[in-house]
Amino acid sequence: MRSRATRRLALASAAALVGVLATACTGDPDPKTGAGSERAAVDTYLTALNARDATVLSGLAPPGNDAQAEVAERIGRLGGRELKIGQLDLKHEFGPDVASAHLTARAQDGTTHNEILGLTRTDGRWYITMGQNPAPHKTPAETKRP
């Protein structure tokens, strides 16, 4: 008969193996950024807001965007309200890599929250348009004659 410690170790090892296999099967090198689908991005967004998780919420911003200020603002305004999706309408109006999510969510206190989220797909992952992408430094055009 196995001891409790041996069974716990076996269960923990199996859980770790499942996590590794899930990451390997999706080919996702960093599962903390973006989401696999538009719906998954919206679900992750609400889960991160409800948990006031700035790290996960920042991971939903497109790569290269500085979204820290916007993430802090959204968490301050909507965080911890236990938002649940009441209605979600996903639309693709500008091609397959750009979408909008018309979201109506109900908070634990009974209030509703309406929001339109912009979504973009980069390298197969879906991101919520948050923050600013710092533009590369451009030099001004010359105005004098050569």
C-alpha positions in Angstrom: 0.0 0.0 0.0 1.3 3.5 -0.9 1.8 6.1 1.7 -0.1 9.4 1.5 3.1 11.3 0.6 3.8 8.9 -2.3 0.3 9.4 -3.6 0.5 13.1 -3.3 3.8 13.1 -5.2 2.3 10.9 -7.9 -0.7 13.3 -8.3 1.5 16.4 -8.4 3.8 14.8 -11.0 0.8 13.8 -13.1 -0.6 17.4 -12.9 2.8 18.9 -13.9 3.0 16.5 -16.8 -0.5 17.5 -18.0 0.6 21.2 -17.9 3.7 20.5 -19.9 1.8 18.5 -22.4 -0.9 21.1 -22.8 1.8 23.8 -23.5 3.7 21.5 -25.9 0.5 20.6 -27.8 -0.5 24.2 -28.3 3.0 25.2 -29.3 2.6 28.2 -27.0 6.0 29.2 -25.7 4.5 31.7 -23.2 1.0 30.8 -22.2 0.6 34.0 -20.2 0.4 36.3 -23.2 -2.6 36.7 -25.5 -5.2 34.0 -25.9 -6.0 31.2 -28.3 -9.3 32.7 -29.5 -11.3 35.9 -29.3 -13.7 34.4 -26.7 -10.7 33.2 -24.6 -9.3 36.7 -24.6 -12.5 38.2 -23.3 -12.9 35.4 -20.7 -9.3 36.0 -19.6 -9.8 39.7 -19.5 -12.8 39.4 -17.1 -11.1 36.8 -15.0 -8.1 39.1 -14.6 -10.3 42.1 -13.8 -12.2 40.1 -11.2 -8.9 38.9 -9.6 -7.3 42.4 -9.9 -4.4 40.6 -11.7 -2.3 43.2 -13.4 0.2 40.6 -14.7 -2.4 38.6 -16.6 -4.2 41.8 -17.8 -0.9 43.2 -19.1 -0.3 39.9 -21.0 -3.5 40.6 -23.0 -2.0 43.8 -24.4 -0.5 43.4 -27.9 3.3 42.7 -27.8 5.3 45.8 -27.5 2.5 47.9 -26.1 3.1 49.8 -22.8 -0.3 49.2 -21.1 0.6 49.6 -17.5 -1.3 52.9 -17.0 -4.4 51.5 -18.8 -4.2 48.2 -16.9 -4.1 50.1 -13.6 -7.0 52.3 -14.6 -9.2 49.4 -15.6 -8.4 47.5 -12.5 -9.2 50.6 -10.4 -12.5 51.1 -12.2 -13.7 47.5 -12.8 -11.5 45.2 -10.6 -12.9 42.9 -8.1 -16.6 43.4 -9.1 -17.1 39.7 -10.0 -18.2 40.6 -13.6 -19.9 37.8 -15.5 -20.8 37.8 -19.2 -24.4 38.5 -19.8 -24.1 39.0 -23.6 -21.1 38.9 -26.0 -21.2 39.8 -29.6 -18.0 39.1 -31.6 -17.6 40.8 -35.0 -15.0 40.7 -37.7 -15.4 43.8 -39.8 -11.9 44.4 -41.0 -10.5 41.0 -41.8 -9.7 37.8 -39.9 -7.1 39.3 -37.6 -9.1 42.2 -36.2 -12.3 41.8 -34.2 -14.5 43.7 -31.8 -16.2 42.3 -28.7 -19.4 44.0 -27.7 -19.6 43.0 -24.0 -22.4 43.3 -21.5 -21.4 42.0 -18.0 -23.3 42.0 -14.8 -21.4 42.7 -11.5 -22.0 41.0 -8.2 -23.9 44.1 -6.9 -26.4 43.8 -9.8 -25.0 46.7 -11.9 -24.2 46.2 -15.6 -21.1 47.1 -17.5 -21.1 47.7 -21.2 -17.8 47.8 -23.1 -16.5 47.4 -26.7 -13.1 45.7 -26.8 -10.9 45.9 -29.8 -9.1 42.6 -30.5 -6.1 41.9 -32.7 -4.4 38.6 -33.7 -0.6 38.5 -33.8 1.3 35.3 -34.4 -1.8 33.3 -33.9 -2.6 34.8 -30.5 -5.5 37.2 -29.7 -4.8 40.4 -27.8 -7.0 43.2 -26.4 -6.0 46.6 -27.7 -4.7 48.3 -24.6 -1.8 50.7 -24.1 0.4 52.5 -26.6 2.9 51.0 -29.0 6.0 53.2 -28.8 6.6 54.3 -32.4 10.2 54.0 -33.6 12.0 57.3 -33.4 11.7 59.1 -36.7 13.9 62.0 -37.7 12.2 65.1 -39.1 12.2 65.7 -42.8 14.8 68.2 -44.2 13.2 71.4 -45.3 16.3 73.2 -46.8 17.4 72.8 -50.4 20.3 70.5 -51.1 
